[in-house]
Amino acid sequence: MSTEKSCSFCGRKQSEVKKMFSSETTHICNECVTTCSAILQKEVRYEQRSAMQQQLPTPEKIVEFLDKYIIGQYDAKKVLAVALYNHYKRIENPIYNNVELEKSNIMLVGPTGSGKTLLAKSLSKIMQVPFAVADATALTEAGYVGEDVESILSRLLAAANYDIELAQRGIIYIDEVDKIARKGESSTMGRDVSGEGVQQGLLKILEGAEVYVPVKGSRKNSTTETVLFNTSHVLFVCGGAFVGLVPDTHTKKTNKVGFSKSAAADAKPKKIDAKALVHYGMIPEFIGRIPVVAQLGELTKDQMIQILQEPDNALIKQFQALFDMDGIELNFEDKALEAVAQKAIDRGVGARGLRGIIEEAMLPLQFSCPSKKNLQSVTITEAVIDNPDNEPIYVYKEEHAEA
């Protein structure tokens, strides 16, 4: 009489399970096969996650990298770091445990010169996916003179060396997005082709759709070669100054007279929400596709001085390198740096104004110093920043006369 087969792993008999797999000496039931398969899949996911984490910088590491190039704006850096980290995870696992992961596009809002564009450009140095920067001011509605919205995707395709699979996993930064705000009824006589029309054209791209994109960036026509581009996994980061949404503490005038304490220093910055952006002129459908709003604040005087000195490509380091090529040591007094920072704040142009102020002060010295013999060092004082005609402190090399 033949004995009934039993599973070598769990001990169940063949009559207790749906299927029994047998070899010459051992047997395994379908339930044990399912359990082993689940364990193996878990191990594979663990190995994939470990491999991804080894090459994927954590949000804290991304912020540390951005700190080398951008001073302050910690909240905006944190938002971008988390978005970038999640973007990497999403493109590796679009569907995880039967859950479809959707993207969260980002809006950077802040005054001019606060670091929006520099944040985006710095991100491109750490990322391992294609990155493209587009300017919203050049975009027009389809059919009019100017760039179509599809040209943004053409830039990303070019950044991926025309690898469509790689480009569909990239990131696009759209700068000056506030310039495509809807115009008022009285400000235009015709169709708003560079404002609301562009916003409407961007809707399907932001949300995720299949778009025919010109391969070489030319305008679409009957003879242009196009490829089908799926934007479902492309992360969009938009940036704009949105002048007027946040009061300018440096230029805003007040009618108050007396010795009352200023509330500007103690007041928290005004929080910009979706409603404020819609009131500014962005259509609700556009803002609805950009759920994350990161706000950048105005730079303080101390942060301006840090920008001058600390980043790897700081302005002071650039000018010191230029003078070092001529064998001249360039130094700046602390008072001079404070004067540069204060001038930039007074002009209300943020960190972008720093280069213009220093160029203005350094032009006479860049003209005359290469011709000075035995010049060892130049020290820039506060007086030079206030008036470039003033002389800095020169130190010359000592000449040893022969006996």
KETIVO-966133 format. One line per field, with one value per residue (C-alpha): residue number from 0; residue in one letter; x, y, z. Coordinates in steps of 0.1 Angstrom, whole numbers, padded with zeros to 4 digits, always signed. Layout:
% residues N
resi = [NUM/...]
resn = [A/...]
xx = [X/...]
yy = [Y/...]
zz = [Z/...]
% end
This chain:
% residues 403
resi = [0/1/2/3/4/5/6/7/8/9/10/11/12/13/14/15/16/17/18/19/20/21/22/23/24/25/26/27/28/29/30/31/32/33/34/35/36/37/38/39/40/41/42/43/44/45/46/47/48/49/50/51/52/53/54/55/56/57/58/59/60/61/62/63/64/65/66/67/68/69/70/71/72/73/74/75/76/77/78/79/80/81/82/83/84/85/86/87/88/89/90/91/92/93/94/95/96/97/98/99/100/101/102/103/104/105/106/107/108/109/110/111/112/113/114/115/116/117/118/119/120/121/122/123/124/125/126/127/128/129/130/131/132/133/134/135/136/137/138/139/140/141/142/143/144/145/146/147/148/149/150/151/152/153/154/155/156/157/158/159/160/161/162/163/164/165/166/167/168/169/170/171/172/173/174/175/176/177/178/179/180/181/182/183/184/185/186/187/188/189/190/191/192/193/194/195/196/197/198/199/200/201/202/203/204/205/206/207/208/209/210/211/212/213/214/215/216/217/218/219/220/221/222/223/224/225/226/227/228/229/230/231/232/233/234/235/236/237/238/239/240/241/242/243/244/245/246/247/248/249/250/251/252/253/254/255/256/257/258/259/260/261/262/263/264/265/266/267/268/269/270/271/272/273/274/275/276/277/278/279/280/281/282/283/284/285/286/287/288/289/290/291/292/293/294/295/296/297/298/299/300/301/302/303/304/305/306/307/308/309/310/311/312/313/314/315/316/317/318/319/320/321/322/323/324/325/326/327/328/329/330/331/332/333/334/335/336/337/338/339/340/341/342/343/344/345/346/347/348/349/350/351/352/353/354/355/356/357/358/359/360/361/362/363/364/365/366/367/368/369/370/371/372/373/374/375/376/377/378/379/380/381/382/383/384/385/386/387/388/389/390/391/392/393/394/395/396/397/398/399/400/401/402]
resn = [M/S/T/E/K/S/C/S/F/C/G/R/K/Q/S/E/V/K/K/M/F/S/S/E/T/T/H/I/C/N/E/C/V/T/T/C/S/A/I/L/Q/K/E/V/R/Y/E/Q/R/S/A/M/Q/Q/Q/L/P/T/P/E/K/I/V/E/F/L/D/K/Y/I/I/G/Q/Y/D/A/K/K/V/L/A/V/A/L/Y/N/H/Y/K/R/I/E/N/P/I/Y/N/N/V/E/L/E/K/S/N/I/M/L/V/G/P/T/G/S/G/K/T/L/L/A/K/S/L/S/K/I/M/Q/V/P/F/A/V/A/D/A/T/A/L/T/E/A/G/Y/V/G/E/D/V/E/S/I/L/S/R/L/L/A/A/A/N/Y/D/I/E/L/A/Q/R/G/I/I/Y/I/D/E/V/D/K/I/A/R/K/G/E/S/S/T/M/G/R/D/V/S/G/E/G/V/Q/Q/G/L/L/K/I/L/E/G/A/E/V/Y/V/P/V/K/G/S/R/K/N/S/T/T/E/T/V/L/F/N/T/S/H/V/L/F/V/C/G/G/A/F/V/G/L/V/P/D/T/H/T/K/K/T/N/K/V/G/F/S/K/S/A/A/A/D/A/K/P/K/K/I/D/A/K/A/L/V/H/Y/G/M/I/P/E/F/I/G/R/I/P/V/V/A/Q/L/G/E/L/T/K/D/Q/M/I/Q/I/L/Q/E/P/D/N/A/L/I/K/Q/F/Q/A/L/F/D/M/D/G/I/E/L/N/F/E/D/K/A/L/E/A/V/A/Q/K/A/I/D/R/G/V/G/A/R/G/L/R/G/I/I/E/E/A/M/L/P/L/Q/F/S/C/P/S/K/K/N/L/Q/S/V/T/I/T/E/A/V/I/D/N/P/D/N/E/P/I/Y/V/Y/K/E/E/H/A/E/A]
xx = [+0000/+0015/+0020/+0006/+0032/+0038/+0056/+0092/+0090/+0057/+0046/+0012/-0001/-0010/-0047/-0044/-0029/-0038/-0005/+0026/+0059/+0081/+0117/+0132/+0136/+0117/+0084/+0071/+0035/+0022/+0017/+0054/+0063/+0042/+0059/+0094/+0085/+0073/+0106/+0127/+0108/+0113/+0150/+0152/+0134/+0158/+0188/+0174/+0167/+0202/+0217/+0196/+0204/+0241/+0239/+0210/+0219/+0196/+0177/+0202/+0231/+0214/+0209/+0246/+0256/+0233/+0248/+0281/+0265/+0235/+0234/+0203/+0169/+0168/+0131/+0133/+0164/+0145/+0115/+0137/+0158/+0127/+0112/+0144/+0147/+0111/+0116/+0144/+0123/+0093/+0111/+0127/+0094/+0064/+0041/+0051/+0030/+0002/+0003/+0009/+0032/+0023/+0046/+0043/+0055/+0070/+0066/+0095/+0083/+0107/+0121/+0146/+0181/+0171/+0185/+0157/+0176/+0208/+0191/+0179/+0213/+0230/+0207/+0218/+0253/+0242/+0215/+0219/+0189/+0186/+0180/+0169/+0162/+0135/+0125/+0087/+0090/+0099/+0068/+0037/+0005/+0007/+0004/+0020/+0055/+0077/+0085/+0058/+0054/+0067/+0101/+0106/+0106/+0129/+0155/+0152/+0155/+0187/+0200/+0194/+0214/+0181/+0176/+0138/+0136/+0162/+0145/+0111/+0127/+0142/+0135/+0126/+0130/+0107/+0121/+0102/+0068/+0052/+0057/+0030/+0003/-0030/-0032/-0061/-0090/-0079/-0042/-0046/-0067/-0062/-0057/-0033/-0010/+0020/+0000/-0031/-0026/+0008/-0006/-0033/-0007/+0014/-0015/-0013/+0025/+0025/+0000/+0014/+0005/+0019/+0031/+0047/+0080/+0103/+0135/+0159/+0140/+0125/+0088/+0064/+0052/+0044/+0081/+0095/+0107/+0089/+0089/+0062/+0072/+0054/+0057/+0040/+0074/+0090/+0093/+0085/+0100/+0087/+0102/+0090/+0094/+0056/+0063/+0036/+0026/+0052/+0058/+0093/+0107/+0135/+0116/+0081/+0072/+0052/+0032/+0039/+0058/+0074/+0095/+0072/+0090/+0091/+0072/+0090/+0119/+0096/+0068/+0069/+0070/+0036/+0027/+0019/-0009/-0026/-0054/-0028/-0012/-0046/-0053/-0020/-0030/-0022/-0052/-0066/-0060/-0023/-0018/-0037/-0011/+0017/+0008/+0040/+0048/+0083/+0088/+0123/+0128/+0148/+0185/+0197/+0229/+0248/+0237/+0249/+0283/+0283/+0274/+0304/+0329/+0317/+0304/+0329/+0324/+0320/+0325/+0355/+0372/+0367/+0383/+0411/+0418/+0419/+0444/+0464/+0470/+0489/+0508/+0488/+0471/+0436/+0420/+0388/+0383/+0352/+0338/+0341/+0321/+0294/+0292/+0288/+0260/+0242/+0244/+0228/+0200/+0194/+0191/+0166/+0180/+0192/+0224/+0224/+0234/+0266/+0285/+0276/+0287/+0320/+0326/+0320/+0345/+0371/+0372/+0398/+0420/+0417/+0428/+0458/+0471/+0486/+0509/+0522/+0557/+0565/+0529/+0524/+0489/+0458/+0433/+0399/+0385/+0350/+0360/+0367/+0333/+0316/+0337/+0358/+0380/+0394/+0427/+0429/+0459/+0488/+0517/+0548/+0576/+0609/+0637/+0671/+0698/+0731/+0761]
yy = [+0000/+0034/+0061/+0096/+0122/+0150/+0183/+0182/+0218/+0221/+0185/+0189/+0159/+0160/+0158/+0190/+0212/+0221/+0210/+0190/+0193/+0163/+0152/+0118/+0123/+0155/+0172/+0208/+0221/+0251/+0270/+0267/+0277/+0309/+0317/+0312/+0334/+0362/+0359/+0361/+0391/+0408/+0401/+0414/+0447/+0450/+0446/+0471/+0496/+0492/+0497/+0528/+0543/+0539/+0560/+0582/+0612/+0616/+0649/+0660/+0653/+0673/+0702/+0700/+0702/+0732/+0750/+0752/+0774/+0791/+0810/+0808/+0797/+0766/+0759/+0761/+0738/+0713/+0713/+0708/+0681/+0661/+0665/+0653/+0623/+0613/+0618/+0593/+0568/+0573/+0568/+0536/+0523/+0540/+0514/+0501/+0475/+0482/+0519/+0543/+0571/+0605/+0635/+0667/+0697/+0727/+0765/+0786/+0821/+0848/+0883/+0889/+0879/+0856/+0825/+0808/+0802/+0794/+0767/+0751/+0753/+0739/+0710/+0700/+0694/+0667/+0650/+0618/+0625/+0650/+0686/+0715/+0752/+0770/+0807/+0813/+0848/+0833/+0811/+0819/+0801/+0776/+0792/+0825/+0839/+0826/+0793/+0766/+0750/+0718/+0735/+0730/+0693/+0696/+0712/+0682/+0658/+0675/+0674/+0636/+0634/+0626/+0594/+0595/+0570/+0589/+0623/+0610/+0607/+0642/+0675/+0708/+0742/+0769/+0803/+0837/+0819/+0849/+0867/+0845/+0857/+0865/+0901/+0924/+0931/+0967/+0959/+0941/+0947/+0912/+0876/+0871/+0847/+0850/+0849/+0828/+0810/+0797/+0786/+0766/+0751/+0740/+0722/+0689/+0688/+0696/+0669/+0642/+0635/+0621/+0650/+0651/+0669/+0682/+0662/+0691/+0719/+0734/+0744/+0717/+0715/+0688/+0681/+0682/+0650/+0644/+0618/+0609/+0622/+0610/+0637/+0616/+0611/+0645/+0667/+0704/+0732/+0767/+0799/+0835/+0867/+0875/+0912/+0926/+0894/+0899/+0935/+0948/+0958/+0978/+1000/+1002/+1036/+1043/+1073/+1066/+1094/+1091/+1067/+1036/+1003/+0990/+0958/+0948/+0932/+0911/+0902/+0868/+0868/+0866/+0831/+0828/+0803/+0791/+0817/+0846/+0832/+0829/+0865/+0875/+0861/+0824/+0804/+0779/+0749/+0758/+0763/+0731/+0711/+0726/+0715/+0724/+0762/+0770/+0806/+0822/+0852/+0884/+0881/+0899/+0920/+0892/+0867/+0891/+0892/+0854/+0852/+0875/+0852/+0816/+0798/+0779/+0804/+0835/+0869/+0878/+0845/+0852/+0886/+0873/+0847/+0874/+0895/+0864/+0857/+0890/+0881/+0905/+0896/+0911/+0917/+0933/+0949/+0939/+0974/+0973/+0940/+0956/+0986/+0963/+0944/+0975/+0990/+0958/+0960/+0997/+0990/+0962/+0937/+0910/+0891/+0899/+0935/+0924/+0918/+0952/+0970/+0952/+0956/+0993/+0996/+0973/+0987/+1015/+0990/+0963/+0990/+1004/+0975/+0953/+0982/+0989/+0973/+0953/+0956/+0929/+0934/+0956/+0961/+0974/+0998/+1011/+1044/+1026/+1011/+1044/+1062/+1042/+1072/+1068/+1050/+1015/+1004/+0994/+0972/+0970/+0944/+0955/+0959/+0947/+0970/+0952/+0962]
zz = [+0000/-0011/+0015/+0010/+0001/+0027/+0024/+0035/+0047/+0066/+0069/+0053/+0034/-0003/+0005/+0026/-0001/-0037/-0053/-0043/-0062/-0058/-0066/-0060/-0022/-0012/-0017/-0013/-0013/-0031/+0001/+0010/-0026/-0022/+0012/-0003/-0032/-0009/+0011/-0021/-0034/-0001/-0002/-0038/-0028/+0002/-0021/-0046/-0018/-0004/-0038/-0044/-0011/-0017/-0049/-0037/-0015/+0015/+0020/+0047/+0023/-0004/+0019/+0030/-0007/-0014/+0017/-0003/-0029/-0013/+0020/+0041/+0027/+0048/+0043/+0005/+0005/+0027/+0003/-0027/-0010/+0000/-0035/-0052/-0029/-0035/-0072/-0073/-0054/-0076/-0109/-0095/-0082/-0100/-0084/-0049/-0032/-0056/-0047/-0076/-0066/-0081/-0084/-0064/-0085/-0067/-0068/-0055/-0045/-0033/-0041/-0068/-0059/-0031/-0048/-0067/-0099/-0082/-0061/-0093/-0110/-0079/-0079/-0114/-0100/-0076/-0096/-0116/-0138/-0167/-0157/-0179/-0172/-0192/-0192/-0191/-0206/-0240/-0242/-0262/-0270/-0298/-0332/-0323/-0327/-0298/-0283/-0278/-0244/-0259/-0263/-0226/-0231/-0261/-0237/-0214/-0243/-0253/-0218/-0219/-0251/-0269/-0249/-0246/-0217/-0197/-0204/-0192/-0157/-0156/-0138/-0154/-0138/-0152/-0143/-0142/-0141/-0125/-0159/-0174/-0149/-0164/-0176/-0164/-0188/-0193/-0199/-0232/-0263/-0278/-0268/-0239/-0258/-0234/-0202/-0196/-0229/-0218/-0185/-0202/-0226/-0196/-0178/-0195/-0193/-0156/-0148/-0170/-0206/-0238/-0259/-0294/-0290/-0318/-0316/-0323/-0306/-0338/-0340/-0349/-0385/-0410/-0418/-0382/-0367/-0334/-0306/-0281/-0247/-0215/-0188/-0160/-0142/-0150/-0119/-0125/-0103/-0110/-0097/-0097/-0077/-0076/-0069/-0046/-0028/-0002/+0011/+0004/+0039/+0024/+0000/+0014/+0028/+0059/+0071/+0108/+0126/+0160/+0180/+0179/+0176/+0141/+0136/+0105/+0124/+0146/+0122/+0106/+0068/+0051/+0041/+0004/-0003/-0035/-0031/-0032/-0063/-0080/-0071/-0086/-0120/-0120/-0131/-0105/-0128/-0130/-0092/-0086/-0104/-0083/-0047/-0029/-0024/-0010/+0001/+0000/+0023/+0017/+0025/+0056/+0058/+0075/+0049/+0021/+0038/+0039/+0002/-0005/+0013/+0020/-0011/-0032/-0060/-0038/-0054/-0032/-0041/-0078/-0076/-0055/-0081/-0109/-0089/-0079/-0116/-0116/-0085/-0063/-0030/-0027/+0007/+0019/+0052/+0072/+0070/+0032/+0030/+0053/+0030/-0001/+0016/+0028/-0007/-0022/+0004/-0003/-0040/-0034/-0059/-0035/-0040/-0078/-0069/-0051/-0083/-0098/-0066/-0064/-0102/-0098/-0070/-0085/-0121/-0114/-0096/-0123/-0147/-0128/-0106/-0134/-0143/-0108/-0103/-0072/-0059/-0033/-0020/-0022/+0007/-0001/+0025/+0032/+0015/-0018/-0018/-0010/-0037/-0062/-0067/-0033/-0030/-0013/+0009/-0013/+0000/-0022/-0022/-0007/-0032/-0018/-0031/-0041/-0020]
% end
